[in-house]
Amino acid sequence: EAATAWPRVKLIDDVRVIDDLATMFAVMNGKEFNPSQVALLESPLPQGVLFGPGGSTPGNAELIRRTPNTVVARVRANKNAVLFLSDQYYPGWKATIDGRETEVFPVYSLFRGAVVTPGTHEVAFFYDPLSFRIGLSNQNPIEVSNWQMTQKPELYYCQQNAGSCIVILCGDSGFER
């Protein structure tokens, strides 16, 4: 791994909103810009969430599990911060912090982020686009015997022996379509 590569997950406590992408990209190309210290967002975060650089470090984050549809990090935050995940942002990504849903938003217009508060947390990002659920509602029932199943938080990921992949929501009473 390159010595200058960004870590997969990182806490950043200096957060700035720049709603114009041309301006954001100009700031990012500036000589003074340090992406390891400043998170640039396209829209404001929920009211009541305050950020401020200085003082103690924001804390640390470590990747503890990664699959194509799930990323889980352990976070030890000293103050409010953005958990930066160096994977592409795309609508349909969701997240939980200690099992409670939280907002996922683009950082630098390309990567994923979520707000964390002080303390030790487990943050899980998972891909659950509405299009999957709409598509599944229009499908015929599957033949479960040909599928390899792995349980993940709130979802079952099933991979067919032929190599194609599908996501099936699973409730307490079994498969939902």
N, C-alpha and C positions, 0 to 999 in steps of 0.2 A: 504494500500500500504506500502511496506517495506521502512523503513527510508533510507536504503542504495541503493534502486533501482534507476537506471538511469531515468532521466526524458524522456518523449516521444520525446521531441524536445529540442535541446541545441545548442548554438553557441560555436565553438571551433576555436581559432585563431592560435594555434601552430600545423602546418601541416607538416607531414614528409612522404616521399615516400620510401617504402621498397618493391621492386618488387619481392622479393623472399619470398614466404609464410612461409617457415620454419623459416627464419630469423625473419619475422614479428611476428610469434607466440612465438619465443624465447624472443623477446623484450617485448611482452605483458605479458609473464610469469615472467619477471624480477621484482625484489623488488622495483626498482625505478620508474616503469611505472605507470602513473596515467591517465587512459583513459578519465577522465573528463577534462583533460587539453591538451591532445595531440591526434590528429586525425591521424591515420596511413592509408595511401592509397597505392594501388598497382601500380598506374601509375601517371605520372605528370599531373597536371592541365593545362589548356590552358595558353600559354605564356602571360606574362603581368600581371598575377594575383600574387601579392606578399603578403606573410603572414609574421607575426612576432609576437612572444609572447612579453609580457611586455607592460608597459604603461597602457593605459586604459583597462578596461574589454572589451571583444568582444561585449557585449550587452546582450539582452535577446530574448527568443523566447517562444511563447505560442501556444498551440494547440487550434484551434478554431472550427474545424470540422473534423470528422473522420467517414468514411463508409468503407465497405470492399474494395472498389476500389479507394477511394479518401482520402487524408489527406491534410488539409489546416492549415498552421501556419502563425501567425503574427510575424514578426521579426523586432526588433529595433537594428540594428547593428551599433556599434561605429567605426568599421573598417572592412576590408575584413576578412571573416570568413567562415568556413564550417558549414552549418546548418546540424546537425546530427539528423537523425530520427531513433529511435530505433525499426524500423520495418525491416524485412528481405529484402535485396537487391535481385532483380531478374531481368534479362533482360525483357524489356517490360514496366518497370516503367518509366514514363516521368514526367517532372516538368515544371512549369511556375513560373516566378517571375514577379509579377505585370502584368500578361497576356502575357509575352514574354517567349518563350521556353528557357530552360537552360538544361545543362547536369546533369544527375543523375549518380552517381558513387558509388562503394562500399567503405565503411569505415570499417576498421578492417576486411576486406574481407567478411563481413556478413551483415552489416547494410547499410542504404541509406544515401547519402549525396548530397548536392548541395552548390555551392559557392554563397555567398551573399556579396554585397558591402555595404558600409556605407549608413545608412538611414533606413526608415521604409518601409517594404515590406510585401506583401501577397504572400506566397509561396504555390503552390498547387502541390502535387504529385498525379498522377493518373495512373492507370494500363491500358495500351493500346498496348498489344503485337501484332506484325504483324500476328501471328497465328490466332488471333480473326478475323482480317480483311480478311485473306485468307479463313478461314472457312466460314465466312458469304457469301463470293462471290460464294460459292458452295452450298448454301442452297436455298430451296424454299422460296417464300415470306411467312411471318408469318401472322397469323390471329391476328391483332392488338387488337381486342375487348376483348381478353382473357388476356391482359397484363396490368400490373400496370406500369406507366411510371413516372420517375422522371428526370427532366433536371439537368444536371451537366455541368460545363464548357466544352464546345466543344463536349460533348457526351450526349446521352440519355442512361440511364441504365434501362433496362426493366426486370421485374421479373415476370415470369409466375406464375399463381395461384398454380400450382403443386409444386413450390418451386425451379425449376431449374432457372439458371440465364444466361443471355446473354447480350452482349453489342452491340449496333447498332450505327454506326456513323450517324449523322444527319446533313445535310447541310441546306442552306437557303430554298431549294426547296423541302425538305422532306427527307424521309429515303434514305440512300445510301446503296447499297449492295456491 
